[in-house]
């Protein structure tokens, strides 16, 4: 069974395998896009419950893009009346490594993380989403385009805009 297909959505074993392969990815997509862990888990779970409940109406060949579309729509309905605040937690370097234990490094790391969080939260949700799917999940532009229902050119344009904006907002920090 392909990762993107669920041959028989009503077959419990096929559904279980599909869930195991896609639940974490869907959760990360929701968390990176909307910034709230508990809501991301709830939405991801609700999407899979709806897929299971409506399995007899679903074409299994396009189910992966369907779960992302359903998740995005449900999340957008939730945040219509809220202001989106991203609680982004970047993966930290190994804290056991002595090189990263100096007070100067830790202060600089916290400053950078703060600037990055501020810069990311100032982006439009769709731009932040593309950036995090590419940089945090390691998805290729084609995968992002397929999951979001965009063209590859649209993804490239969003990434370019994000990178320009982030560079402008995060000045003075070198890798």
URRA-V924236 format. One record per residue. N is the residue number from 1. RES is the residue in one letter. PSI is psi in whole degrees, 0 to 359 (NA if undefined). Layout:
BEGIN
N:RES:PSI  N:RES:PSI
END
This chain:
BEGIN
1:X:129  2:X:152  3:X:330  4:X:355  5:X:149  6:X:100  7:X:316  8:X:97  9:X:338  10:X:356  11:X:119  12:X:320  13:X:314  14:X:317  15:X:318  16:X:316  17:X:316  18:X:317  19:X:311  20:X:323  21:X:337  22:X:346  23:X:314  24:X:319  25:X:318  26:X:318  27:X:312  28:X:319  29:X:312  30:X:318  31:X:314  32:X:329  33:X:318  34:X:348  35:X:9  36:X:114  37:X:311  38:X:316  39:X:322  40:X:317  41:X:316  42:X:315  43:X:314  44:X:315  45:X:316  46:X:322  47:X:314  48:X:325  49:X:316  50:X:319  51:X:314  52:X:316  53:X:328  54:X:20  55:X:327  56:X:344  57:X:357  58:X:136  59:X:116  60:X:348  61:X:340  62:X:29  63:X:327  64:X:315  65:X:330  66:X:318  67:X:323  68:X:321  69:X:314  70:X:317  71:X:315  72:X:315  73:X:317  74:X:318  75:X:319  76:X:325  77:X:322  78:X:320  79:X:4  80:X:325  81:X:12  82:X:160  83:X:132  84:X:126  85:X:121  86:X:124  87:X:76  88:X:129  89:X:107  90:X:148  91:X:133  92:X:154  93:X:165  94:X:113  95:X:344  96:X:344  97:X:124  98:X:329  99:X:330  100:X:9  101:X:354  102:X:144  103:X:322  104:X:316  105:X:315  106:X:320  107:X:314  108:X:320  109:X:316  110:X:320  111:X:316  112:X:315  113:X:318  114:X:314  115:X:319  116:X:315  117:X:316  118:X:316  119:X:317  120:X:321  121:X:341  122:X:349  123:X:158  124:X:147  125:X:320  126:X:330  127:X:316  128:X:319  129:X:311  130:X:315  131:X:311  132:X:325  133:X:323  134:X:309  135:X:327  136:X:318  137:X:348  138:X:23  139:X:144  140:X:160  141:X:320  142:X:318  143:X:317  144:X:315  145:X:315  146:X:316  147:X:328  148:X:356  149:X:35  150:X:168  151:X:159  152:X:322  153:X:321  154:X:320  155:X:315  156:X:318  157:X:317  158:X:317  159:X:317  160:X:313  161:X:317  162:X:312  163:X:320  164:X:315  165:X:317  166:X:318  167:X:320  168:X:324  169:X:334  170:X:84  171:X:151  172:X:0  173:X:125  174:X:153  175:X:NA
END
